[in-house]
Amino acid sequence: MLASHYYEGLVEAGCDEAGRGCLAGSVYAAAVILPPDYQNELLNDSKQLTEHRRYQLRDVIQHDAVAWAVGIVTPEEIDHINILNASILAMHRALDQLTVRPEAIIVDGNRFKPYYEPSTLHAQPSTPHTCIVKGDAKYLSIAAASVLAKTYRDDYMNHLAEEYPQYDWQSNKGYPTKKHRDAIRQYGITPYHRRSYNLLGDGQLSFDF
């Protein structure tokens, strides 16, 4: 059973991202505040769940959460600031949109940047945060964020796949599969590809497409 909270007695938001390792598409992140002592035996790291179960849980999370939001950073922004900064920015954007302000933040992984309330302009201390490796398999709010980030990003990639069917995004969601890279070799890149990535897997950056 995943833990309901990390910080005792504080309004706590869990954050996670989806799409960091993809060759194409935006990176998505979610922030979720769950009720105190919330329990859900089905909720887990989104990678451990079937697609059907993820979408079932998305409805449950959105119904049960005290607040939730999704943040997005585009491929152009990723190329400009790099994927680590983009992933953190996506989490900050999700936190900005929460209708309930968190008193603490827990983040999946080992990297984060201090988060300040949008209206404070850094005049106040940053919101306390803790990075937790494999946090999406340890804390319910991070697991919930992983489900929302993953499903909303999947919806987005499925939509892009209708525009560019040759890249098989409906199946690979932009990740570097053989079929995806073969399509890049044959058709070139789209406006949604991350030009700062090694798109062909040959060790070369692909600015010259």
N, C-alpha and C positions, 0 to 999 in steps of 0.2 A: 504494500500500500504506500502510495506517495504521501509525503508530508504536506500538511495544509499551509504551513508558513515557516519562514526562517526567522523573521524578526518578531519578537514577542510583543503583542499589544499594539502594533502599528498597522496602518492601512498600507498594504504591501502589493506592489505590482510586479508580476512576472513578465519577463521579456524573452523573446527568441526570434530568430530570423529564418528565412528560407530562400534558397537560390544563390547562395554564396559561390558555389562551385560551377555555376552554369556558364556556358559560352554566350548565351543570349538571354535577353529579357531583364527586367528590373529585379532588384532584390527587395523582398517584402519582409516586414517585421511586424510583430503584434505585441501589445501590452495588455495584460488582463489582471483585473482585481477581482478576486473571488471572495465570497462571504467568509467571515471568521469560522474556523473549524469545518470548512466545506469538505465533503467527501464524495468521491466518485470512483468506484472500483474499476470502471472501464477506461478511465483517462490515463494515458501514458504518452511517452515520446511518440510523436507522429510517425516516425520511421518504423516503429514497432506495430503500427496499426494498418489494417487494410484500408484501401481507398473508401470503400463503403462505410466503414466504421468511423473514419475521419469526418466524413460529411454528416453522419448521424451526430457525432459529438460536437461538431460546430454549432448545430442548432441548440444543443443542450447548453453549451458554454455561453452562447449569446443570451439565452434565456436566464441562466443562473447567475451570470457575472454581475457584480456591483457596477463594473464599467469595463469596457473593452474598446480597442481601436487598432487600426492597421496603418502602418507607415510604409511609404514606397520611395525608393531612390532609383532613378532611371539609369539606363546603360550609359548615357552621355556623362552623367554625374559620376558613375563608377569609374569611367575612364579618366576623369579629371582628378578625383580624390583618392582612388584605389578602393578595393573591395572591403578592406577592413574598416576604413573610415566610413564607407557607404553603409555597411551593415550597422554600425553604431548610429549613424545619422538616421537610418530607417527606424531604429528603436526609439531614438529621441523624438522623431516625428509622430510615432505612435503614442508615446507618453504625452506629447503636447495636446493630443486630441481627447484624452481621457476626460470624461465629464465629472469624475471624482478625482481629486488630486492625491497622489500617493505620498505617503510619509517615508517610504523606503522602497527600494527596487532590488529585485534579484534577477540576475542575467545568466542565461546559458552560455557557457564558455569561460574563457580566461581573460578577455579584453573588453574594456568599456571605458567611456570618458565621463567625467562628472556631468550630471544632468541638473540644470537649473530650471526652475519654474519659468514659463514663457514670459510672464509679466515682470520678472524681477531684474532682468538685464544684469545678472550676476551680482546684484546688490546684496542678496542673501546667500548663505552657505548652500552648496549643492545638496540635492536630496541624497541621503545615505544610500549606498549601493554595495552589493556583494556579487562577485562573479563566482559561478559554481560550475565546475567542469561536469558534463553530463547532467546538468541540472534539470533537463527535460525528462529525465527518468527518476528524479528525486523529489521534485516539488510540483504540486498540482497546477499552480498558476503558470509556471514555465511550460509545463506540458500543454496546458490550454493555449498558451501563446503559440507554441509550435504547431498545434492543430490549425489555428486560425491563419497563421502565416502561410503554412503549406497549402491549405485548401484555397485561399484567396489567390495565391500565386498560381496554383494549378488552373483555376478558372481563367486567369489572365493569359497563361500560355496556351490553353485550349482555344481561346479567342484568336490569338495571334496565329495559331496553326491553320485557321480557316483562311487567313490572308496569305500564308506562306506554307502550303501543305508539303512541299518537297523536303522540308527539314525534319519531319516526323515529330514535331513538338508536342503533338497530342499524346505521344508515348514517352518521349524522353524529357519533356518539360524544359528543354534547353541545355540539358547536361551533355557532356562530351562523349556520346556514343559513337560507334563506328559509322552508323547510318547518318548521323548528324554531320560528322566531319567529312564523309564522302560527299554529302550534298553541298557543303561549303566549297569543296574542291571543284565540283561540277558547276555550281550556280553562283559562286561568290557569296558575299555577305549581304545582310539586310540592314536597315536602319536600327534594328533591335540587337544586333550582335555587339559584343564588348570588344572594341578594337584593340584595347590594351592587353587582351588575353592571347595566349598561344593557341589560336583557333584550330590549327591543323595538327597540333600535337607533335610538331617537328622541331620544337625548341626555338622557333623563330616567331617574333611578333609580326602581326599581320596588317600593318598600316598600309601596305601597298595594294590592298584589294581594290 
